[in-house]
Amino acid sequence: GVTAQTYNRAIDAVNDLVNGRVDAVIIDKNPAEVFNTKFEGKVKIIDGAEFGFETEEYAIALPKGSELVEQVNQALADLKADGTFDALVGNNMQNIWQHIYAAFIEADRWKLYLKGLGVTLEVSFFAALLGILIGTIAAFLKLSTRKNGSKTIASRIASAYIDIIRGTPTTVQLLIMWSGILATCKNSVLIASLTFGINSGAYVAEIVRAGILAVDKGQMEAGRSLGLNKFQTMRYIIIPQAFKSILPPLGNEFIVLIKETSIVGYVGMSDLTRVANQMTSKLFDVFTPLLGIAFIYFVLTKVLSILLAKLERRLRKSDNR
């Protein structure tokens, strides 16, 4: 079978065609000729009539004050008067259930949302794991100092990484990875997971660093006096205490991460938000699909919040023993 993929911009579709991510692109003739010139030798225009494609026409908008405006308005009034307009367009508020049925149930459209949810969860999961790994390493590197107290080269590199990632929009980072650094990679989930993992790692690094610095310095001295080396003291004394202060902001970062993945549609991935956008274009109903995915995102983040709250309560109970 054929798997259809939609794009917000024609240039993104053609770039994916050139990079081998898709097999063919269907666009209008005029921009196709422009892209054929730009990517000469890499793309080829074929006659759609050979494959049974129908010829479509464009609607023409009338300028304000045009003599034809009155005639068009009269034609629309006649269509409304005989019920034709309502039959074609319908009343968005006439029957809420009909809109819900059309957006989620009719033609098994719920499967598209389920598939989009899978993409959202998959990217979020791998990005979270990568973010924890990168963030923890970056935090310890940034905390590293020489014996005289000055910053090490590793500390400066970690600081630069954190500053650059936190100082640039996630959307821009995703587009750079997709169209530039990993342009030849065909695994969109891998690209998105790497992008969001690297982005999340910068914020996790600051969370971990702040949690470690929140532990009293005397704890390190106490561990060393017991005969533990610096690594052992950090592992058995500092980190367990820091984890309790790290957990709440770390949970918030994961919640933000889930919501941030809604921009993967910029690179053609069919996540929840992308599916909703496709439904709005197909059904001419903006409100219902977006309200539906808003509810799904809320459920996801609420469940995660509840799980994190339970973990926090268990940690507080251990303090009271």
C-alpha positions as CSV (number, residue, x, y, z in Angstrom):
1,G,0.0,0.0,0.0
2,V,0.8,3.7,-0.2
3,T,1.5,5.7,3.0
4,A,0.5,9.3,2.5
5,Q,2.5,12.1,4.3
6,T,1.4,15.7,4.4
7,Y,3.7,18.8,4.8
8,N,3.1,22.4,5.8
9,R,5.4,23.6,3.1
10,A,6.2,22.3,-0.4
11,I,9.9,22.9,0.1
12,D,10.0,20.5,3.1
13,A,8.3,17.8,1.0
14,V,10.7,18.2,-1.9
15,N,13.7,18.2,0.5
16,D,12.6,14.9,1.9
17,L,12.1,13.6,-1.7
18,V,15.7,14.6,-2.5
19,N,17.0,13.0,0.7
20,G,15.1,9.8,0.0
21,R,12.6,10.0,2.9
22,V,9.6,9.9,0.5
23,D,9.2,8.3,-2.9
24,A,7.1,11.0,-4.6
25,V,5.5,14.4,-4.0
26,I,2.2,15.8,-5.3
27,I,2.2,19.6,-5.7
28,D,1.0,22.2,-8.1
29,K,2.5,22.5,-11.5
30,N,4.1,25.9,-11.2
31,P,6.1,25.3,-8.0
32,A,7.0,21.8,-9.3
33,E,8.7,23.4,-12.3
34,V,10.6,25.8,-9.9
35,F,11.8,22.9,-7.8
36,N,12.7,20.9,-10.9
37,T,15.0,23.7,-11.9
38,K,16.4,24.2,-8.4
39,F,17.1,20.5,-7.9
40,E,18.0,19.7,-11.5
41,G,18.9,16.1,-11.9
42,K,17.6,15.1,-8.5
43,V,13.8,15.3,-9.2
44,K,11.6,14.6,-12.2
45,I,8.2,15.9,-13.1
46,I,5.8,13.2,-14.3
47,D,2.4,13.7,-16.0
48,G,-0.3,13.1,-13.4
49,A,-2.9,12.2,-16.1
50,E,-1.0,8.9,-16.6
51,F,-1.9,7.9,-13.0
52,G,-5.5,9.1,-13.1
53,F,-5.1,12.4,-11.2
54,E,-7.9,14.9,-11.7
55,T,-7.3,18.5,-12.8
56,E,-8.2,20.9,-10.0
57,E,-9.1,24.6,-10.3
58,Y,-8.4,27.5,-8.1
59,A,-10.9,29.9,-6.4
60,I,-10.3,33.5,-7.1
61,A,-10.7,36.1,-4.3
62,L,-12.3,39.4,-5.3
63,P,-10.7,42.7,-4.3
64,K,-12.6,45.0,-2.0
65,G,-15.0,47.2,-4.0
66,S,-15.2,44.9,-7.0
67,E,-18.3,45.1,-9.1
68,L,-18.7,41.3,-8.8
69,V,-19.0,41.3,-5.0
70,E,-22.7,42.1,-5.1
71,Q,-23.4,39.3,-7.6
72,V,-21.4,36.8,-5.6
73,N,-23.2,37.8,-2.4
74,Q,-26.5,37.5,-4.1
75,A,-25.6,34.0,-5.3
76,L,-24.6,33.0,-1.8
77,A,-27.9,34.5,-0.4
78,D,-29.8,32.3,-2.9
79,L,-27.9,29.2,-1.8
80,K,-28.7,30.0,1.8
81,A,-32.3,30.6,1.1
82,D,-33.0,27.3,-0.6
83,G,-30.9,25.4,2.0
84,T,-28.1,24.4,-0.3
85,F,-25.5,26.3,1.6
86,D,-26.4,24.8,5.0
87,A,-26.4,21.3,3.4
88,L,-22.9,21.8,2.1
89,V,-21.3,23.6,5.0
90,G,-23.6,22.9,7.9
91,N,-23.8,24.6,11.3
92,N,-20.8,24.0,13.5
93,M,-22.8,24.3,16.6
94,Q,-25.8,22.4,15.4
95,N,-24.9,19.0,16.8
96,I,-21.8,18.6,18.9
97,W,-22.1,14.8,18.8
98,Q,-22.0,14.9,15.0
99,H,-18.7,16.8,15.1
100,I,-17.2,14.4,17.7
101,Y,-18.3,11.4,15.6
102,A,-16.9,12.9,12.4
103,A,-13.6,13.9,14.0
104,F,-12.8,10.7,16.0
105,I,-15.1,7.8,15.1
106,E,-16.2,8.0,11.5
107,A,-14.0,6.0,9.1
108,D,-12.0,4.7,12.1
109,R,-10.3,8.1,12.5
110,W,-9.5,7.2,16.1
111,K,-6.8,4.9,14.8
112,L,-5.0,7.9,13.4
113,Y,-5.1,9.6,16.8
114,L,-3.9,6.4,18.4
115,K,-1.0,6.2,16.0
116,G,-0.2,9.9,16.6
117,L,-0.3,9.2,20.4
118,G,2.2,6.4,19.9
119,V,4.6,8.7,18.0
120,T,4.3,11.3,20.8
121,L,5.0,8.8,23.6
122,E,7.8,7.1,21.7
123,V,9.6,10.4,21.0
124,S,9.0,11.6,24.6
125,F,10.2,8.4,26.2
126,F,13.5,8.2,24.3
127,A,14.1,11.9,24.6
128,A,13.6,11.7,28.3
129,L,16.1,8.9,28.7
130,L,18.6,10.8,26.6
131,G,17.9,14.0,28.4
132,I,18.6,12.4,31.8
133,L,21.9,10.9,30.5
134,I,23.2,14.0,28.8
135,G,21.9,16.3,31.6
136,T,23.6,14.3,34.4
137,I,26.9,14.2,32.6
138,A,26.7,17.9,31.7
139,A,25.9,18.7,35.4
140,F,28.9,16.9,36.7
141,L,31.2,18.4,34.0
142,K,30.0,21.9,34.9
143,L,30.7,21.3,38.6
144,S,34.2,20.1,37.9
145,T,36.9,22.5,39.1
146,R,40.7,22.5,39.4
147,K,42.4,22.4,42.7
148,N,42.7,26.1,42.7
149,G,39.0,26.5,42.2
150,S,39.1,27.6,38.5
151,K,36.8,26.0,35.9
152,T,38.1,23.1,33.8
153,I,37.9,22.9,30.0
154,A,35.1,20.3,30.5
155,S,33.2,22.7,32.7
156,R,33.4,25.5,30.1
157,I,32.3,23.1,27.3
158,A,29.3,22.0,29.4
159,S,28.4,25.7,30.2
160,A,28.6,26.6,26.5
161,Y,26.3,23.6,25.6
162,I,23.7,24.6,28.2
163,D,23.8,28.3,27.2
164,I,23.4,27.5,23.5
165,I,20.6,25.0,23.8
166,R,18.7,27.1,26.3
167,G,19.2,30.2,24.3
168,T,17.7,28.9,21.0
169,P,14.1,27.8,20.2
170,T,13.4,24.1,20.1
171,T,11.7,24.4,16.7
172,V,14.9,25.9,15.2
173,Q,17.0,23.1,16.7
174,L,14.6,20.5,15.3
175,L,14.7,22.0,11.8
176,I,18.5,22.3,11.9
177,M,18.8,18.6,12.8
178,W,16.2,17.5,10.2
179,S,17.3,19.7,7.3
180,G,21.0,20.0,8.1
181,I,22.9,17.8,10.5
182,L,20.9,14.6,9.9
183,A,19.4,15.5,6.5
184,T,20.3,12.0,5.1
185,C,18.8,10.1,8.0
186,K,15.5,8.5,7.2
187,N,14.5,7.6,10.8
188,S,12.3,10.6,11.8
189,V,11.8,9.2,15.4
190,L,15.6,9.0,15.9
191,I,16.0,12.6,14.7
192,A,13.2,13.9,16.9
193,S,14.4,11.9,19.9
194,L,17.9,13.2,19.6
195,T,16.8,16.8,19.2
196,F,14.5,16.8,22.2
197,G,16.9,14.7,24.2
198,I,19.7,17.2,23.6
199,N,17.4,20.1,24.3
200,S,16.0,18.5,27.5
201,G,19.6,17.6,28.6
202,A,20.5,21.3,29.0
203,Y,17.6,21.9,31.4
204,V,18.1,18.6,33.3
205,A,21.8,19.6,33.7
206,E,20.8,22.8,35.6
207,I,18.3,20.9,37.7
208,V,20.8,18.2,38.7
209,R,23.5,20.8,39.4
210,A,21.2,22.9,41.5
211,G,20.1,19.8,43.5
212,I,23.7,18.8,44.2
213,L,24.7,22.3,45.3
214,A,21.6,22.4,47.6
215,V,23.2,19.6,49.7
216,D,25.2,21.0,52.6
217,K,29.0,21.0,51.9
218,G,29.6,19.4,55.2
219,Q,28.1,16.1,53.8
220,M,31.1,15.8,51.5
221,E,33.5,16.4,54.3
222,A,31.7,13.9,56.5
223,G,31.9,11.2,53.7
224,R,35.6,11.9,53.2
225,S,36.3,11.6,57.0
226,L,34.7,8.2,56.9
227,G,37.2,7.0,54.5
228,L,35.1,7.3,51.3
229,N,36.7,8.8,48.2
230,K,35.0,11.6,46.3
231,F,33.2,9.3,43.9
232,Q,31.8,7.1,46.7
233,T,30.8,10.1,48.8
234,M,28.9,11.5,45.8
235,R,27.2,8.2,45.0
236,Y,26.2,7.1,48.5
237,I,25.7,10.4,50.4
238,I,25.3,13.5,48.1
239,I,23.2,12.1,45.2
240,P,20.5,10.3,47.4
241,Q,19.9,13.6,49.2
242,A,20.0,15.7,46.1
243,F,17.5,13.4,44.3
244,K,14.7,14.4,46.7
245,S,15.1,18.1,45.7
246,I,15.7,17.2,42.0
247,L,12.6,15.1,41.5
248,P,9.9,17.9,41.4
249,P,11.6,20.1,38.8
250,L,12.7,17.0,36.9
251,G,9.0,15.9,36.7
252,N,8.0,19.3,35.5
253,E,10.7,19.1,32.8
254,F,9.3,15.7,31.6
255,I,5.8,17.2,31.4
256,V,7.1,20.1,29.4
257,L,8.9,17.7,27.1
258,I,5.7,15.8,26.3
259,K,4.0,19.0,25.3
260,E,7.1,20.2,23.3
261,T,6.9,17.2,21.1
262,S,3.8,18.7,19.5
263,I,6.1,20.6,17.1
264,V,7.4,17.4,15.3
265,G,4.8,18.1,12.7
266,Y,7.1,20.7,11.3
267,V,9.3,17.9,9.9
268,G,6.3,15.8,8.7
269,M,5.9,13.4,11.6
270,S,2.3,12.4,12.3
271,D,2.1,13.0,16.1
272,L,-1.1,14.0,17.9
273,T,-1.0,17.6,16.9
274,R,-0.2,16.8,13.3
275,V,-3.2,14.4,13.1
276,A,-5.5,17.1,14.6
277,N,-4.3,19.6,12.0
278,Q,-5.0,17.1,9.2
279,M,-8.5,16.5,10.6
280,T,-9.2,20.3,10.7
281,S,-8.3,20.6,7.0
282,K,-10.3,17.5,6.0
283,L,-13.4,18.2,8.0
284,F,-13.3,22.1,8.1
285,D,-13.8,21.8,11.8
286,V,-11.0,23.5,13.8
287,F,-12.4,23.3,17.3
288,T,-13.3,19.6,17.8
289,P,-10.0,17.9,16.8
290,L,-7.9,20.4,18.7
291,L,-10.1,20.1,21.8
292,G,-9.8,16.4,21.6
293,I,-6.0,16.3,21.5
294,A,-5.8,19.0,24.3
295,F,-7.8,16.5,26.5
296,I,-5.4,13.7,25.6
297,Y,-2.3,15.9,26.4
298,F,-4.0,16.8,29.7
299,V,-4.6,13.2,30.6
300,L,-0.9,12.3,29.8
301,T,0.5,15.1,31.9
302,K,-2.0,14.5,34.7
303,V,-1.1,10.8,35.0
304,L,2.6,11.6,35.0
305,S,2.0,14.3,37.7
306,I,0.1,11.7,39.9
307,L,2.9,9.2,39.6
308,L,5.5,11.8,40.5
309,A,3.5,13.0,43.5
310,K,3.2,9.4,44.8
311,L,7.0,9.0,44.5
312,E,7.5,12.3,46.3
313,R,5.3,11.1,49.2
314,R,7.2,7.9,49.5
315,L,10.4,9.8,49.7
316,R,9.0,12.1,52.4
317,K,7.9,9.1,54.4
318,S,11.4,7.7,54.4
319,D,12.6,11.0,55.9
320,N,10.3,10.6,58.8
321,R,11.5,7.1,59.8
